[in-house]
Amino acid sequence: LSTKYHLNKGYNYQETNNTIRFTVDSSKGDIIVINQNYYKDDYVFEINDVACKYFKVNVYMIGCKVDSDGLQQVSVEYKPKYANISLSLTLSIIAFCILLLISSIFRGSRLIQWKR
């Protein structure tokens, strides 16, 4: 079996904390691969503003198949599925601890005043 591979580097990279955008010249059937760990349903992978179902290429990379020839505008955004739930739970626990602390401070000050 002989397989022909070619590598096209992306350019015009723009990065934020959770998004990578770049342009790449590719052909229909090519696979765009980025070096990101695979987490099921935690990325939004778009090619030319069209959502693309990404897949695990190997342990360290995810990829998406290209549906057209020419320049591709690629956007990959990390959107953890359970981030909002985790953040809400963490903030609720912090608020509860603060209320407990305030409650114990007030309870302590009332005891001191009662003894006088």
C-alpha positions in Angstrom: 0.0 0.0 0.0 1.3 3.4 -1.0 -0.2 6.5 0.6 0.7 10.0 -0.5 1.0 12.6 2.3 1.4 16.3 2.0 1.7 18.9 4.7 0.3 22.4 4.4 1.1 24.8 7.2 -1.5 27.2 8.4 -0.9 31.0 8.6 -2.6 34.1 9.9 -2.9 32.5 13.4 -5.0 34.3 16.0 -5.1 32.9 19.5 -7.1 33.7 22.6 -7.3 31.8 25.9 -9.7 29.2 24.4 -9.8 29.8 20.6 -7.4 29.2 17.7 -8.1 30.7 14.3 -6.0 30.2 11.2 -6.1 29.9 7.4 -4.8 26.9 5.5 -4.8 25.9 1.8 -6.1 22.4 1.4 -8.0 20.0 -0.9 -11.3 18.2 -0.4 -10.7 15.1 1.7 -7.7 16.5 3.5 -7.6 16.4 7.3 -6.8 19.5 9.3 -5.0 18.4 12.4 -4.2 20.5 15.5 -2.2 19.7 18.5 -4.9 19.6 21.2 -5.8 16.8 23.5 -9.1 15.0 22.6 -12.0 15.7 24.9 -15.3 14.5 23.5 -17.8 17.3 22.8 -15.5 20.0 24.4 -14.5 21.7 21.2 -16.3 23.6 18.5 -14.4 22.9 15.3 -15.4 25.0 12.3 -14.1 25.2 8.8 -15.4 28.2 6.8 -17.9 29.0 9.5 -19.5 25.5 9.2 -19.4 23.2 12.2 -17.3 20.1 11.6 -17.4 16.9 13.6 -13.8 16.5 15.0 -12.2 13.2 15.8 -9.2 11.8 17.7 -6.2 11.6 15.5 -3.9 10.2 18.2 -3.3 10.8 21.9 -2.2 14.4 21.4 -4.2 15.6 18.3 -7.7 16.2 17.0 -8.7 16.6 13.4 -11.5 17.4 11.0 -12.0 16.4 7.3 -12.1 19.1 4.7 -15.2 19.2 2.4 -13.9 21.7 -0.3 -10.8 22.7 -2.2 -8.9 26.0 -1.6 -8.4 28.3 1.4 -10.0 27.1 4.6 -10.7 29.5 7.5 -10.4 27.2 10.6 -11.6 28.0 14.0 -11.3 25.7 17.0 -12.8 26.8 20.3 -12.5 25.0 23.6 -15.9 25.0 25.4 -15.8 22.4 28.2 -19.2 20.7 28.5 -19.3 20.8 32.3 -17.5 24.1 32.9 -20.7 26.1 33.9 -21.9 23.4 36.3 -18.4 23.1 37.9 -18.2 26.9 38.2 -21.7 27.2 39.7 -21.0 24.4 42.2 -17.6 26.0 43.2 -19.2 29.4 43.7 -22.1 27.9 45.7 -19.6 26.1 48.0 -17.6 29.3 48.5 -20.8 31.3 49.3 -21.9 28.7 51.8 -18.5 28.8 53.5 -18.6 32.6 53.7 -22.1 32.4 55.3 -20.9 29.9 57.8 -17.9 32.1 58.7 -20.1 35.2 59.1 -22.6 33.2 61.1 -19.9 31.8 63.5 -18.4 35.3 63.9 -21.8 36.8 64.9 -22.6 33.9 67.1 -19.3 34.3 68.9 -19.8 38.1 69.4 -23.2 37.5 70.9 -21.8 35.0 73.4 -19.1 37.5 74.5 -21.7 40.2 75.0 -24.0 37.9 77.0 -21.2 37.0 79.4 -20.7 40.7 80.3 
